[in-house]
Amino acid sequence: MTRLDQIRAIEAKLLLPTYDRNPILFTGGEGVNLIDEQGQRYLDLLSGIGVNSLGYRHPVIEDAIARQSRKLIHTSNLYYHEGQAELALRLTEHTGLDRAFFANTGTEAWEGALKLARAYATLRRSEGANIGTKFLALEQSFHGRTYGAMSTTYKAKYREPFAPVVPGVEFVRFNDIDDLRAQFSTDVCAILVEAIQGEGGIRPLTQEFLAEARALASSTGALLLIDEIQSGMGRTGKWCAYQHYGISGAPADRSSSVGWIQPDITTLAKPLAGGVPLGAVLCTEEVSRAIHAGMHGTTFGGGPLACAVAIAVIDHIEKEGLLAHITEVGDYFQQQLRTLAARHECIVDVRGRGLMVAAEVDSAELGKTVVAEMLKRHILINCTSDTVLRFLPPYILERAHVDTAIAALDAILTEQAAHAAAPSAGGQHHA
Ligand SMILES: Cc1ncc(COP(=O)(O)O)c(C=O)c1O
């Protein structure tokens, strides 16, 4: 029995069966590669679902962990430590927002954002404003697995088994301005979006839709919440994906001088501390009026270790000009995928920004087959929303890695097309 077999047998008996894992045992990593128990390398184009921003065994992360672990790993939020102020300085600068709260994960950050939005509406009502408690979320959204986050996540499979969910959530058709206008009223306390939907299939909001969401929210004093858990911290070539959206039509009181459509609240997590769990909620000074001591908190959130690593990762991204690198390699990736799409008609769309990239194929079966075939060639990707091949590689990806992935995809799609053309030969027919 191999070590993997032993582990699988124990997990099958002792763990809740929440995951359908691939049968690989990873024991290490280096650069853009994961390494399995036999020492075999895998090109990781998923980076722990958008987490390992600097790849594996990056000296900046190793040093930050070593240094901080010799000083202080955990205190509590009852006392000060050196990390939160330092990190908040960077995050407020990079998001254009004023105040931060630190959590541990994405869903927990989003949960904090929802609570903050409802608390702000409560405060505004107490001041005489006419504002309700309803959340308008988007179809195909994904915000996490805890109750509030799950309740604002679109797909029924994530919500229905756990009913009743948190009340007061309605879903608007994605990028449909008429539906947004029709559903918006003074009952709404916040509009909830991802600037680029992640699990929903790497789908960017249109400029017009985000501008309208901003304008509608500002017109009643409702809030605009942008979830940047997957798309933030450099992933798209800017610190936040909303920074790709120029100001157009947002009333002056909410459109800040930053030059992009500014949310009232944003959330960060995944790549924030390069693999160490950390989440953050950022908000405006105005919204922060809704919170006072004791209303919200966490034992672990914003601990010294996670903050020290996040600071080191952010400083490294700046020092090395990684945002420009992400844009450059990401553009190359999309361009190569488009060239591939021109030769393989089963690729029906290529989209994304920076190193948040997708190639949509014409069937769920083909999507699954491509992921499995890439794995056989030691390249890790996944397929989201049934048909969307998703690439969220580490920020240190180079063009040569893109070429490796494109060559593998080309070979797989050629093979699949040949099988589809001659199904009697025993191949898999994807159409
Ligand atoms: C946009 C978005 N929000 C929230 C989450 C939840 O994050 P976590 O899995 O860290 O709870 C995810 C996770 O995929 C996400 O992509």
The ligand as a MOL file (V3000), in Angstrom:
LIG
                    3D

  0  0  0     0  0            999 V3000
M  V30 BEGIN CTAB
M  V30 COUNTS 16 16 0 0 0
M  V30 BEGIN ATOM
M  V30 1 C -15.2030 35.8310 -4.7480 0
M  V30 2 C -15.0860 34.9230 -3.5680 0
M  V30 3 N -15.6030 35.2920 -2.3830 0
M  V30 4 C -15.5000 34.5250 -1.2930 0
M  V30 5 C -14.8850 33.2840 -1.3460 0
M  V30 6 C -14.7890 32.4420 -0.1010 0
M  V30 7 O -13.4730 32.3950 0.3350 0
M  V30 8 P -12.9780 31.2590 1.3550 0
M  V30 9 O -13.0110 29.9630 0.5890 0
M  V30 10 O -11.6050 31.6770 1.7730 0
M  V30 11 O -13.9350 31.2420 2.4900 0
M  V30 12 C -14.3500 32.8410 -2.5570 0
M  V30 13 C -13.7270 31.5150 -2.6470 0
M  V30 14 O -13.5680 30.9400 -3.6810 0
M  V30 15 C -14.4470 33.6790 -3.6970 0
M  V30 16 O -13.9410 33.3010 -4.8800 0
M  V30 END ATOM
M  V30 BEGIN BOND
M  V30 1 1 1 2
M  V30 2 1 2 3
M  V30 3 2 2 15
M  V30 4 2 3 4
M  V30 5 1 4 5
M  V30 6 1 5 6
M  V30 7 2 5 12
M  V30 8 1 6 7
M  V30 9 1 7 8
M  V30 10 2 8 9
M  V30 11 1 8 10
M  V30 12 1 8 11
M  V30 13 1 12 13
M  V30 14 1 12 15
M  V30 15 2 13 14
M  V30 16 1 15 16
M  V30 END BOND
M  V30 END CTAB
M  END
